Amino acid sequence: MIKRWLILAADILAAALLVLVIYIVNYRLPQEGTEAMASNRPDMSSLKAEVEADGVAGRKTNVVWAAEDWKEKFRDKFSDTVISTENSYKSPNVSIEITRYTEDTGVSDMYGSVVSYTVADIYVADITCFQTVFAENMYGIGYEEELGQVAERVNALCIINGDSYGNDMHVDNGTIIRNGVIYRAKNTNVETCVLNWDGTMDIYPAGYLSADELIARGAYQSWIFGPSLLEEDGTAKKYFVTSSYIRQAHPRTAIGYYEPGHYCFLTVDGRQWDTARGMFLNEMGEIFEELGCAKAYNLDGGKPSLMMMQGNLASHPYYQGEYLIQDGIFITEGI
């Protein structure tokens, strides 16, 4: 009997080691990748090589500029000179205000009922102030970098983690557009969030996305994680098409959209006893409803959830030290 138990234990250990090796090889070790482009401005050089042989990857989307002058529309938000504090930044092109909140929801899980979160209210005078970045400046599997290193490298004023685009390796792993360049064009089983060159935001249901339509529409950035958090009328959703794990309370990162030129970042602290349990999806939707957002979209959560403001932590993540991220979303002075 003992011998049988030992054999069973050895088999389980071997299987666990095999799974670990597969995970490391497929997700943690850098695989063949492509150097990212900085932007899709008309005068930028084209991608050196297509990143996928699908006839779409490597193409640029149409640059469709906003109909309104955001610098004029939001002139009371900007400043003629740079005014910088620990929790704010104003310049002729950018306005960022950081606010932190803590409240007791009365709804408990194993970490308690208190939630703690950080909101960055953001105005930009030009859409190129809103940028995305790949870790190590490489599109591909296994490329990772500390968010602080990324922030310093790209001169980010405010930065959050992205959607960890490389974690989904099945055949229908979505469409990835970053700074106006298509890196991947596939079907997906989750909602896709798209920020357009004109500053508008669209959230597409799971399924087929036409790359040609996105190119013509002027898609500027896209993310695949989800779910979306608001109904069409801006009220918080109560039901979410996602996994049971995602529905649980977690540290979270999300992006909100008010109107072209006005956005917000949200990071939720979590897994901290009695001080920050994380949030359920409906709670995060309620925050975006209270903020007055028209659309909101959930990004990668857990350990990667982090916000930095001018090189300093703006949120309070549970992970000690900076967790390695695959991609980030940041605000800069534009190009």
C-alpha positions in Angstrom: 0.0 0.0 0.0 2.8 2.5 0.9 4.5 1.6 -2.3 1.4 2.5 -4.3 1.0 5.8 -2.5 4.6 6.6 -3.2 4.2 5.8 -6.9 1.0 8.0 -7.0 2.8 10.8 -5.3 5.7 10.5 -7.8 3.3 10.6 -10.7 1.5 13.7 -9.4 4.9 15.4 -8.9 6.1 14.5 -12.4 2.8 15.8 -13.9 3.1 19.0 -11.9 6.7 19.5 -13.0 5.7 18.9 -16.6 2.9 21.5 -16.4 5.4 23.9 -14.9 7.9 23.3 -17.7 5.2 23.8 -20.3 4.1 27.1 -18.6 7.7 28.4 -18.5 8.5 27.5 -22.0 5.3 28.8 -23.5 4.7 31.9 -21.3 7.9 33.0 -19.4 10.7 32.5 -21.9 11.0 35.1 -24.7 10.0 33.7 -28.0 10.4 35.1 -31.5 9.2 38.6 -31.4 9.1 41.9 -33.3 10.4 45.3 -32.3 7.5 47.7 -31.7 6.9 50.9 -33.5 6.8 54.2 -31.6 3.7 55.6 -33.3 1.6 55.6 -36.5 2.2 59.2 -37.4 2.2 59.5 -41.2 5.9 60.3 -41.3 6.9 57.2 -39.3 8.8 54.4 -41.0 6.8 51.2 -41.6 7.3 47.9 -39.7 10.5 46.1 -40.7 8.7 42.8 -41.1 5.2 41.4 -40.7 4.8 39.9 -37.3 2.4 37.3 -38.5 1.8 35.8 -42.0 -1.9 36.7 -42.0 -1.8 39.6 -44.5 -3.0 42.1 -41.8 -0.4 42.3 -39.1 2.1 45.1 -39.7 -0.5 47.3 -41.4 -1.3 50.8 -40.1 -4.7 52.1 -39.3 -6.1 55.3 -40.9 -5.3 58.4 -38.9 -8.7 60.0 -38.3 -8.3 63.2 -36.3 -10.8 64.4 -33.8 -13.4 66.9 -35.0 -12.9 69.2 -32.0 -9.8 71.0 -30.7 -9.3 69.5 -27.3 -6.8 72.1 -26.2 -9.5 74.7 -26.7 -12.4 72.6 -25.4 -10.6 71.7 -22.1 -8.5 74.9 -21.9 -9.5 75.3 -18.2 -7.9 71.9 -17.4 -4.5 72.8 -18.9 -1.8 75.2 -17.9 0.5 77.5 -19.9 3.4 76.2 -17.9 4.2 72.8 -16.2 2.7 72.6 -12.7 3.6 69.4 -11.0 2.8 68.0 -7.5 2.9 64.5 -6.0 -0.7 63.9 -7.2 -1.2 66.1 -10.2 0.4 67.3 -13.4 -0.7 70.2 -15.7 0.9 71.4 -18.9 -0.3 72.9 -22.2 -1.1 69.3 -23.4 -1.9 67.2 -20.3 -3.9 67.3 -17.1 -3.7 64.5 -14.6 -5.3 64.5 -11.1 -4.8 61.5 -8.8 -7.3 60.7 -6.0 -7.3 57.8 -3.6 -10.3 56.4 -1.9 -11.0 53.9 0.9 -14.4 52.7 2.0 -16.1 49.9 3.8 -18.5 48.2 1.5 -20.1 45.9 4.1 -19.6 43.0 1.7 -16.9 40.7 3.0 -14.7 38.0 1.6 -11.7 36.3 3.2 -9.8 39.7 3.2 -12.6 41.7 4.8 -15.0 44.3 3.4 -12.8 47.4 2.9 -11.9 48.5 -0.6 -9.0 50.9 -1.5 -8.6 52.3 -5.0 -6.9 55.0 -7.0 -8.3 57.1 -9.8 -6.3 59.2 -12.3 -8.5 61.8 -14.0 -6.9 62.6 -17.4 -7.3 65.2 -20.1 -5.2 65.3 -23.2 -4.9 67.9 -25.9 -3.7 65.4 -28.5 -4.4 61.6 -28.8 -0.7 60.9 -29.1 -0.4 61.9 -25.4 -2.2 58.6 -24.8 0.3 55.8 -25.6 0.9 52.1 -25.1 4.1 50.2 -24.7 5.3 46.6 -24.9 7.8 45.3 -22.3 11.4 45.5 -23.6 9.8 47.3 -26.6 9.1 43.9 -28.1 5.8 42.3 -29.3 5.8 38.6 -28.5 5.6 36.0 -25.8 7.7 36.1 -22.7 8.9 39.7 -22.8 8.5 41.3 -19.4 9.7 44.4 -17.6 9.1 46.2 -14.4 6.5 49.0 -14.7 9.0 51.5 -13.2 11.6 50.7 -15.8 9.0 51.1 -18.5 7.9 54.4 -17.1 11.4 55.7 -17.1 12.2 54.4 -20.5 9.2 56.1 -22.1 9.1 59.2 -19.9 5.6 58.4 -18.7 3.7 61.0 -16.6 1.2 58.4 -15.4 1.3 54.7 -16.3 -0.7 51.5 -15.5 -0.3 47.9 -16.5 -2.2 46.7 -19.7 -4.0 43.6 -20.7 -1.1 41.1 -20.7 -1.8 40.4 -24.3 0.6 37.5 -24.5 -1.1 35.3 -21.9 -3.7 34.0 -24.3 -2.1 31.6 -26.8 -5.1 29.8 -28.3 -5.9 30.2 -31.9 -8.6 32.9 -31.3 -6.6 35.2 -29.2 -7.9 38.5 -30.4 -6.8 41.7 -32.2 -3.9 43.7 -30.9 -3.5 47.3 -32.2 -1.0 49.5 -30.5 -0.3 53.1 -31.4 -2.0 52.7 -34.7 -0.2 49.5 -35.8 -1.9 46.0 -36.1 0.2 43.3 -34.5 -2.3 40.6 -34.4 -5.8 40.1 -36.0 -7.7 37.0 -34.8 -11.1 36.2 -33.5 -11.6 36.2 -29.7 -14.0 34.9 -27.1 -13.9 38.1 -25.0 -14.9 41.7 -25.6 -12.4 43.9 -27.3 -11.9 47.5 -26.2 -10.7 49.9 -29.0 -9.6 53.5 -28.6 -9.7 55.3 -31.9 -7.5 58.1 -33.3 -10.4 60.6 -33.0 -10.5 59.9 -29.2 -13.7 57.9 -29.2 -13.9 54.4 -27.6 -15.7 51.4 -28.9 -16.2 48.0 -27.1 -16.9 45.1 -29.4 -18.6 41.9 -28.4 -16.8 38.6 -28.5 -16.4 37.1 -32.0 -15.2 38.2 -35.4 -13.6 41.7 -35.8 -13.0 43.0 -39.3 -9.4 44.3 -39.5 -10.4 46.3 -42.6 -13.2 48.0 -40.8 -10.9 48.8 -37.8 -8.3 50.2 -40.2 -11.0 52.4 -41.9 -12.5 53.4 -38.6 -9.1 54.6 -37.4 -8.5 52.2 -34.5 -5.5 53.5 -32.4 -5.3 51.1 -29.5 -7.0 47.8 -28.7 -7.1 45.6 -25.6 -8.4 42.0 -25.0 -9.2 41.1 -21.5 -12.5 42.5 -20.2 -15.3 42.4 -19.5 -16.8 45.8 -20.1 -18.3 47.4 -17.0 -21.1 49.8 -18.1 -24.3 49.5 -20.1 -24.9 51.6 -23.1 -26.6 54.2 -21.0 -23.6 54.5 -18.6 -25.1 52.5 -15.7 -23.2 49.8 -14.0 -23.6 46.3 -15.4 -24.9 43.6 -13.0 -24.1 40.6 -15.2 -20.8 39.8 -16.9 -19.9 37.2 -19.5 -16.6 36.0 -18.0 -15.1 33.3 -15.9 -16.1 32.6 -12.3 -12.5 33.5 -11.3 -12.7 36.9 -12.9 -16.0 37.6 -11.1 -14.3 37.2 -7.7 -12.8 40.1 -5.8 -9.3 40.9 -7.0 -6.8 43.7 -7.3 -7.8 45.3 -10.6 -6.8 47.7 -13.3 -9.4 49.4 -15.7 -9.8 52.3 -18.1 -12.7 54.7 -18.3 -13.9 56.9 -21.1 -15.9 60.1 -20.7 -15.6 61.7 -24.1 -12.8 62.3 -26.7 -9.8 63.7 -24.9 -11.1 62.9 -21.4 -10.3 59.5 -19.8 -9.4 57.9 -16.5 -7.3 55.1 -15.1 -8.5 53.0 -12.1 -6.4 50.7 -10.0 -7.8 48.7 -7.1 -5.6 47.4 -4.3 -6.4 44.0 -2.9 -5.5 40.8 -1.0 -4.5 42.9 2.0 -6.2 41.8 5.3 -8.8 44.3 6.5 -7.4 47.2 4.4 -8.0 46.3 0.8 -9.8 43.1 -0.2 -10.0 44.0 -3.9 -13.2 44.6 -5.9 -16.0 42.6 -7.5 -16.8 43.6 -11.1 -20.1 45.2 -10.2 -18.5 47.4 -7.6 -16.0 48.6 -10.2 -18.8 49.3 -12.6 -20.6 51.3 -9.9 -17.4 53.5 -9.5 -17.3 54.3 -13.2 -21.0 55.1 -13.1 -20.5 57.5 -10.2 -17.5 59.1 -12.1 -19.8 59.7 -15.0 -18.0 57.6 -17.6 -19.7 56.5 -20.8 -17.6 53.4 -21.2 -15.3 51.3 -18.9 -13.2 48.2 -19.5 -11.5 45.8 -17.2 -7.8 45.1 -17.8 -5.4 42.5 -16.3 -5.6 42.3 -12.5 -3.9 40.6 -9.6 -0.2 41.0 -9.2 0.4 43.2 -12.2 -2.2 45.8 -11.0 -0.2 49.0 -10.5 -0.3 52.7 -11.1 2.7 55.1 -11.1 2.7 58.9 -11.2 5.9 60.6 -12.3 8.0 57.6 -11.3 6.3 57.1 -7.9 3.7 54.5 -6.8 0.2 56.0 -6.9 -1.5 52.8 -5.8 -0.7 50.3 -3.0 -0.2 46.9 -4.6 -0.1 43.8 -2.4 2.9 42.4 -4.3 6.1 43.4 -2.6 8.3 44.9 -5.3 7.3 45.5 -8.8 5.7 42.6 -10.7 6.9 42.1 -14.2 4.4 43.2 -16.8 4.0 42.5 -20.5 2.6 45.9 -21.6 1.5 49.2 -20.2 -0.7 52.2 -20.9 0.7 55.6 -20.2 0.2 59.4 -20.6 3.0 61.5 -21.9 3.4 64.9 -23.5 2.7 63.5 -26.9 4.7 63.5 -30.1 
